[in-house]
Amino acid sequence: MRNVLYKDKFVEVYCDKIVIKTYVFPIATSKHVSIHELRCIYYKKQQAWADILVTKGWGMTLYPVWWACDLRRHFPKNSQHFNVILDTGSVMKQGFSVVDIHKFLKALRPITNAPFENRFPKFFEHRILPQPICDGAADSEGLLEEENKKTE
């Protein structure tokens, strides 16, 4: 059983991937995004009709983002939900809703060096892939291999 770092009705965060629920239209399957592919995470509080040209209830907008299903995205009555866009360097970005943005970002901070921006850009600039965060086990294994080469 995998350790879930964050989970709500729209998304799950694991140590190596983000699972966006109800992503593919019309079959409602999930989209898996590797943590190591993240170049930037954009987020913005949901506002009624404010981002109508940028967001959509489900599918693609004129903005190059495919949005997972949240048919209440443009009707966030008394909601604290946020819209999130993942930039993985591909032309098509992944968009979805998050129930608790603070817990979501807190789960991601220790596992990625990708920047977090509280805005949606007017256009997506090309970003380099940030250096991955390595856990201590991976670092120590590399050191052991180097030490073995020295003794040979």
N, C-alpha and C positions, 0 to 999 in steps of 0.2 A: 504494500500500500504506500502510495506516494505522499509526501508531506506537503500539504497545501498551505502556502504562505498567506494567501488572501482568497476569499471566495464570496461572490454575491450572485444574484440571478443572471448577470450579464457576462461575467468573466471569472476565471480562476488563474492564480499566479502560483507557479511552482519554481523551484530553484533553477530550472533550465529552460522553462517555456511559459508563455502566456496562452491560455486557451480562451478564445473568444466564442461565446455560446451563440447559437442561432445566427450564424454568419452567412452561410451559403443560401441564396434564394433559388428556388422555392423549397428546397428540401430541408432547410433549417439545420444543417450539420455545423459542427464547430470548425474553427480555424485555429491552427497551432502556429505560434510565432516563437522562434528561438530567441532566448534572452541575448544570445551572442550576436544576433542580427540587428539589434536595436541601435539606431543612430540618434534618435531624439524621441521624447515623449511629450506631446503637446496636450494640454488639458484646459478646459474652460467650463464654468458653471452653466448649466442648462438655463436658457432664458426663452420664454414664449416668443416664438417667431423671430427673435433677434438674429439667429444664424440660419435662416431658412434657405439661403443660397449655398451654405457651406455644409449643412447637415441634412439628413433625410431619415425618415422612419425605418427604412430598410432598402439598401441598394446604393447606387452611385449617384453622386451629384455632379454638377459641372466642375466642381473642385475635384481633384483626382483622389477621392477617398471613397472606399466601399464601406458602407455603414452596416453593422450588424443590427438585427431587429430590436427596435425599441419604438413601438408605435406611439408612445406617449412623449417622445423626445421633444416635440414642439408644443406640448401641453404640460409643462412641468409643475402644475399647480401645487404650491407649498412643498416642492421637492428640493432636496439638497443634492440631487444627482449631478454628475459632471459628465461632459462629453470628453472622450480621450481619442487622440490620433497617434498611432504608432508609425514612425518613419523608419523603415528598414532599408532604405536606399533604393527600393523598387519604385517604378513610376506610380503604381497604385498603392496608396496608403491604407491602413486598416483603422476604422473608426468604430467606437462602441461606447456604451454608457457605463458608468461606475456609480455604485450606491454611496460608498464612503471613500472619497478621494484621499483623505489623510491616511487611512489604513492601507489603501492601494499603493500610494507612493512610499509609505514606510516599508512595505513589503519589497518594493523594487530597489530602493536605495542601496542595500547591501549587496545586490547581485548584478548590478550593471553600472557602468560608468557613463552611460548615455545621459545627456543633459535633460532636465525637466523644465518645460516652459509653460507658464500660465497664460497662454494665448494661442490663437490659431494664426499662423503666418499668412500674409497676402499671397505668397508663393513659397514653394518648398525649395530651398537652396540645397545644393549638393553638400552633404556632410561626410566627413571621413568616419570610418568605423572606429569607435573608441577602443582602447585596450581593454581586454576582458579582465574581470576580477577573478583571481585564482584563489581557491581555498588553500588552507595550509597543507593539506594532504598532497595536492598536486605539486606545490612548491617543494616539499620535502622529497617527493619521489624524484624530481629532477635533480636535486642535490645529491641524492644517493647514486643516481646513474653517473653523474660527473665524478663523484668520489671513487666509484668502481673503475672508471676509465683511468684515473690517475694512478691507481694501485696496480693496474695491469702492465 
